[in-house]
Amino acid sequence: MDIQKIHHVAYRCKDAKETVLWYKENLGMDFVLAIAEDRVPSTKANDPYMHVFIDAGHGNILAFFELPNSPEMGFDANTPDWVQHIAFEVPSVQVLEQTKEKLQAKGIDVVGITNHVLFKSIYFRDPNGHRVELAAPTATPEMNRKLDEVKWEMLEEWSKTRRAPKHAAWLHEEEFQA
Ligand SMILES: [Fe+2]
């Protein structure tokens, strides 16, 4: 396997400058690079763009395109709005709690803390409407081992029944009882 890491993932944004400043202010993520052209290098289409790279830690890059000549961005109407998201790892549940408070103090709506047992998460929207998750790892080696054992069975069962297999129901037991 020669894949090293995520080089970058690219989303569309409404305003490149607003987006760069928002990620710096709210998540401490640095602006790395701007690439802008009047033509698209891969397709040669005439379509001016600003492409910004933002540091997501450890060499991972979150990228955005601002495209002034396209209609305002929308989202896939057939997919529930909690589905498509990007999750960043934070070092601890304490950092997760602190960040939640900081975001809320700035008037940002935060969902969670949600307990996924393997990690705890909060969810919120960036200025473009993209759903962002912050996740603090809480898994033990034992949990990871148990899940690894059942992953193929779960996938097989799902592919036949389209109903959630119960092998790992322990993951969200507490969250659903809350
Ligand atoms: Fe997620």
Residues whose N, C-alpha, C, O or C-beta is under 5 A from the ligand:
A	BS01	LIG	A87 E133
